[in-house]
Amino acid sequence: MNPELVNQPLIQRAFSEGGPVMYLILFIFIITLFLVVERFLALQKLTLSKKEFLDQVFAMILRGDLRQALAFCDTRPAPLSNTIKAGLVQVMNKRPDEEVQVAMDASVLRETPRLEGWTSFLAVNGNIAVLSGLLGTIIGMIGSFRGVADADPATKAQRLSEGISHALNCTAFGLLVAIIAIVTYGYFQLRIQRAENDMIEGSMSLLNMVASNRDKMKE
C-alpha cells in the first residue's frame, strides 16, 4: 500500500483508492445534495396547514365576505391557496358550480409541477450512483487482475485482494449516494402527494360549501 495513503483519514483514503470514477460519484452526490436542499426549502414555502387555512377561509365564506377570503388567499400564496382562490373568483363572477370546479381542477394541474420541481431526478441520481459504483469497481478489478498477472506468486494473492478491496470503495460510495437520493425522493414524494391531496380535498370542500351557502354570498 502507498505509504502516503496510510496516513490519510479513512474516508479520504477510501476516496483516493477508489480511482477516477469516485469523482463522478462525488459529482452526483453534490447534485443530489443541491436537489434535496432546493426541494426542502421549496416545499416549506409551498405547503400550508390545510385545516388552519381552510377553517379561516370557510369562516369568511360563511359570513358572506368573499372579497376578504380572496384577500386572505393572496396573503398566503401557495398551491392550496391558489386553488381555493381560483374557485372563489368564479363564485364571485356568479358562475355555475361546474365552472367553479373546472377552474379549481385547472389550478391543481398548474400547481402540481411547482410542487414536484426536479424531484424525479433524485431517483435518477440514485440509479446512476449505483451503476457508477459498479463501473468503478469493475474497472478497478480489471486493473488489479492485470497488475498481478506478472507478479511474484508469493505476493500475487495479497496484491489481488488489496486491489479488489480498493475497487469495492466505488461500490460502497455509490450505494451510499444512492441510499441518500432514494430515501429523500420517497420523502419528498410523500409530501408532494399530501399537498396534492390537500388541493383536491380543499376544492371539493369549497364547492360543497358554496353550493349549500350561495344565498349568503356577497361581493
C-alpha positions, 0 to 999 in steps of 0.5 A: 500500500502507498505509504502516503495513503496510510496516513490519510483519514479513512474516508479520504483514503477510501476516496483516493483508492477508489480511482477516477470514477469516485469523482463522478460519484462525488459529482452526483452526490453534490447534485443530489445534495443541491436537489434535496436542499432546493426541494426542502426549502421549496416545499416549506414555502409551498405547503400550508396547514390545510385545516388552519387555512381552510377553517379561516377561509370557510369562516369568511365564506360563511359570513358572506365576505368573499372579497376578504377570503380572496384577500386572505388567499393572496396573503398566503400564496401557495398551491392550496391557496391558489386553488381555493382562490381560483374557485372563489373568483368564479363564485364571485363572477356568479358562475355555475358550480361546474365552472367553479370546479373546472377552474379549481381542477385547472389550478391543481394541474398548474400547481402540481409541477411547482410542487414536484420541481426536479424531484424525479431526478433524485431517483435518477441520481440514485440509479446512476450512483449505483451503476457508477459504483459498479463501473468503478469497481469493475474497472478497478478489478480489471486493473488489479487482475492485470497488475498481478498477472506478472507478479511474484506468486508469493505476493500475487494473492495479497496484491489481488485482494488489496486491489479488489478491496480498493475497487469495492470503495466505488461500490460502497460510495455509490450505494451510499449516494444512492441510499441518500437520493432514494430515501429523500425522493420517497420523502419528498414524494410523500409530501408532494402527494399530501399537498396534492391531496390537500388541493383536491380535498380543499376544492371539493370542500369549497364547492360543497360549501358554496353550493349549500351557502350561495344565498349568503354570498356577497361581493 
